[in-house]
Amino acid sequence: MRSRIEILKFIFKTDVSKFVVLLSIVIGLFAGNTLISRETQGYFISLFHVYVTASFHAIVLAILLINSIHSMKIFEKLDFYIMRVRNKRNYIKSLLIITSLSNFFIITLIFVIVLCCLNMNSSFSLGIVSYELYGISNVVYLFFFLMRYIIITLILMSIHVLAFKILNRILVFIIDIYFLTSVFLYSYKVNTINTIWKMPLLPQDYYFPLQCNIFSLEIGISIIFILLLLLIYCVLARLACNKMSQVID
């Protein structure tokens, strides 16, 4: 664990990572301050408003994609660490852990900055109300929503890294651009989901609230989708191991 922390420190000392951190601070400040000027209904309502904004998600995802690629490239240059990895499987595992920790730091940084912007506005009430779709507290739904957001994002970024290892990089860039565009131009659907067979299959749908008839159905659908992503992740990880031409001693 200590060596991984040292690698993260090394990554974030690079100019590209400093730029990524600067972009993260800027988007956090912009989202938080724009939110405060437009929303006055309460702390948690305002926080939720940020994390259901399509343009915010698209920009954050773009930052994370850049951070993932850069972290991967830096990791691949660390011969002193790679020589200590026993085999291809551990190499891939270490790469994904490093990129995930790096991305988690960026996600947390943006979240903290948004919170700071909200805290600076002392006139805000907590804004704890009933989430009208399910009749539960909006704080409970917000916690669930943010956990889903973080888990899905980290898995998607790991899939991105694996795709970068096994697919044509131009093809990966095209897929990235399509994904970011689809998030940015996302049109929120109001159709009620009343069965698990109607669950959305596109990742961008899970960056926004699902219109399920009960809260437990949205939880179940979210878990199934995460498991599907993990299945894709495992398949790509195996392919990445098989594609590596040289076993690391």
C-alpha positions in Angstrom: 0.0 0.0 0.0 2.8 2.3 0.8 4.4 1.9 -2.6 1.1 2.7 -4.3 0.8 5.9 -2.3 4.3 6.8 -3.5 3.3 6.1 -7.1 0.2 8.3 -6.7 2.4 11.1 -5.3 4.7 10.7 -8.2 1.8 10.8 -10.7 0.3 14.0 -9.2 3.7 15.8 -9.3 3.6 15.6 -13.1 2.5 18.7 -15.1 -0.4 16.9 -16.7 -1.7 15.8 -13.3 -1.3 19.3 -12.0 -3.4 20.5 -14.9 -6.0 17.8 -14.2 -6.2 18.9 -10.6 -6.6 22.6 -11.7 -9.4 21.6 -14.1 -11.1 19.7 -11.3 -10.9 22.7 -9.0 -12.3 25.0 -11.7 -15.2 22.7 -12.5 -15.9 22.3 -8.8 -16.0 26.0 -8.2 -18.0 26.7 -11.4 -20.6 24.0 -10.6 -20.9 25.1 -6.9 -21.1 28.8 -7.6 -23.5 28.4 -10.5 -25.6 26.2 -8.4 -25.7 28.7 -5.5 -26.8 31.5 -7.8 -29.6 29.4 -9.4 -30.9 27.2 -6.6 -32.1 28.5 -3.2 -34.2 25.6 -2.1 -31.7 24.1 0.4 -28.3 22.4 0.9 -29.2 18.8 -0.2 -31.5 19.9 -3.0 -28.7 22.1 -4.4 -26.1 19.3 -4.1 -28.5 17.0 -5.9 -29.0 19.6 -8.6 -25.3 19.6 -9.4 -25.1 15.8 -9.7 -28.0 15.6 -12.1 -26.7 18.2 -14.5 -25.6 16.6 -17.8 -22.9 19.1 -18.7 -21.3 18.7 -15.3 -21.1 14.9 -15.7 -19.7 15.2 -19.2 -16.9 17.6 -18.1 -16.0 15.5 -15.0 -16.0 12.3 -17.1 -13.7 14.0 -19.7 -11.3 15.0 -16.9 -11.3 11.4 -15.5 -10.6 9.9 -18.9 -7.6 12.2 -19.3 -6.5 11.3 -15.8 -6.9 7.6 -16.4 -4.8 7.7 -19.6 -2.1 9.8 -18.0 -1.9 7.6 -14.8 -1.6 4.5 -17.0 1.2 6.0 -19.0 3.1 7.1 -15.9 2.6 3.7 -14.3 4.0 1.9 -17.4 7.2 3.9 -17.1 7.9 2.9 -13.5 10.3 0.1 -14.2 11.4 -0.1 -10.5 7.9 -1.0 -9.5 7.0 -3.2 -12.4 10.0 -5.4 -11.8 8.6 -6.2 -8.4 5.3 -7.5 -9.9 5.3 -11.3 -10.1 3.2 -11.8 -13.2 0.9 -10.3 -15.8 -2.2 -10.7 -13.6 -0.6 -8.7 -10.8 0.6 -6.1 -13.2 -2.9 -5.5 -14.6 -4.3 -5.5 -11.0 -1.8 -3.0 -9.8 -2.4 -0.8 -12.9 -6.1 -0.7 -12.3 -5.8 -0.1 -8.6 -3.5 2.9 -9.2 -5.8 4.4 -11.9 -8.8 3.8 -9.7 -7.2 5.5 -6.7 -6.1 8.4 -8.8 -9.7 8.8 -10.2 -11.2 8.5 -6.8 -9.0 11.4 -5.6 -10.3 13.6 -8.5 -13.9 12.6 -7.8 -13.5 13.4 -4.1 -11.7 16.7 -4.8 -14.5 17.9 -7.0 -17.1 16.8 -4.5 -15.3 18.6 -1.6 -15.0 21.8 -3.6 -18.8 21.7 -4.5 -19.5 21.2 -0.8 -17.3 24.1 0.1 -19.2 26.4 -2.3 -22.4 25.3 -0.6 -21.0 25.9 2.9 -20.0 29.4 2.0 -23.6 30.3 1.4 -24.8 30.6 5.0 -28.3 31.4 4.0 -29.0 27.9 2.8 -31.3 25.7 4.8 -30.6 22.0 4.9 -33.4 21.4 2.4 -34.3 17.9 3.8 -37.6 17.0 2.1 -39.4 13.9 0.9 -38.2 12.6 -2.5 -41.5 12.7 -4.2 -41.1 9.7 -6.5 -40.5 7.2 -3.7 -41.7 9.0 -0.6 -38.3 8.7 1.1 -36.0 11.4 2.4 -34.1 13.2 -0.3 -30.9 12.7 1.8 -31.3 8.9 1.6 -31.8 9.0 -2.2 -28.9 11.4 -2.6 -26.6 9.1 -0.7 -27.7 6.1 -2.8 -27.3 8.2 -6.0 -23.8 9.3 -5.2 -22.7 5.8 -4.3 -24.0 4.5 -7.6 -22.3 7.4 -9.4 -18.9 6.7 -7.8 -19.0 2.9 -8.3 -20.1 3.1 -11.9 -17.7 5.8 -12.8 -14.7 4.0 -11.3 -15.7 0.7 -13.1 -16.1 2.6 -16.4 -12.7 4.2 -16.0 -11.1 0.8 -15.4 -12.9 -0.6 -18.5 -11.5 2.4 -20.4 -7.9 1.6 -19.3 -8.4 -2.1 -20.2 -9.8 -1.1 -23.6 -6.8 1.1 -24.1 -4.6 -1.9 -23.5 -6.3 -4.3 -25.9 -8.1 -2.3 -28.6 -7.0 0.2 -31.2 -6.5 3.5 -29.4 -8.2 5.5 -32.2 -11.3 3.3 -31.8 -11.2 3.9 -28.0 -11.0 7.6 -28.5 -14.0 7.5 -30.9 -16.0 5.5 -28.3 -15.0 8.0 -25.6 -16.1 11.0 -27.7 -19.4 9.3 -28.4 -19.9 8.5 -24.7 -19.1 12.0 -23.6 -21.4 13.5 -26.3 -24.2 11.2 -25.3 -23.9 12.3 -21.7 -23.7 16.0 -22.5 -26.7 15.8 -24.8 -28.6 13.4 -22.6 -32.4 13.8 -22.8 -34.0 12.8 -19.5 -36.6 10.1 -19.8 -39.8 10.2 -17.8 -41.1 6.7 -18.6 -41.8 4.8 -15.5 -39.9 1.5 -15.1 -42.1 -1.0 -13.4 -40.2 -4.2 -14.1 -36.5 -5.3 -14.1 -36.8 -6.2 -17.8 -37.1 -2.6 -18.7 -33.8 -1.6 -17.0 -31.7 0.8 -19.1 -28.6 -0.7 -20.6 -26.6 2.4 -21.3 -24.2 3.8 -18.7 -25.3 7.4 -19.2 -28.8 6.5 -17.9 -27.4 5.8 -14.5 -25.9 9.3 -14.1 -29.5 10.5 -13.6 -32.4 9.3 -11.4 -34.3 6.4 -12.8 -38.1 6.7 -12.9 -38.9 3.4 -11.2 -42.3 2.8 -9.5 -40.5 1.8 -6.2 -37.2 2.6 -4.7 -36.2 -1.1 -4.2 -36.6 -1.6 -8.0 -34.1 1.2 -8.7 -31.7 -0.4 -6.2 -32.0 -3.8 -7.8 -31.6 -2.5 -11.3 -28.5 -0.5 -10.3 -27.0 -3.6 -8.7 -27.6 -5.7 -11.8 -26.1 -3.1 -14.0 -23.0 -2.8 -11.8 -22.7 -6.6 -12.0 -22.9 -6.4 -15.8 -20.2 -3.8 -15.9 -18.0 -6.0 -13.6 -18.5 -8.9 -15.9 -17.3 -6.8 -18.9 -14.4 -5.6 -16.6 -13.4 -9.2 -15.8 -13.5 -10.3 -19.5 -11.4 -7.3 -20.6 -8.9 -7.9 -17.8 -8.5 -11.5 -18.9 -8.0 -10.4 -22.5 -5.5 -7.8 -21.4 -3.5 -10.4 -19.5 -3.6 -12.8 -22.5 -2.5 -10.0 -24.9 0.6 -9.1 -23.0 3.4 -10.6 -25.0 5.9 -10.8 -22.1 5.5 -12.3 -18.7 6.8 -10.1 -16.0 9.1 -12.0 -13.7 
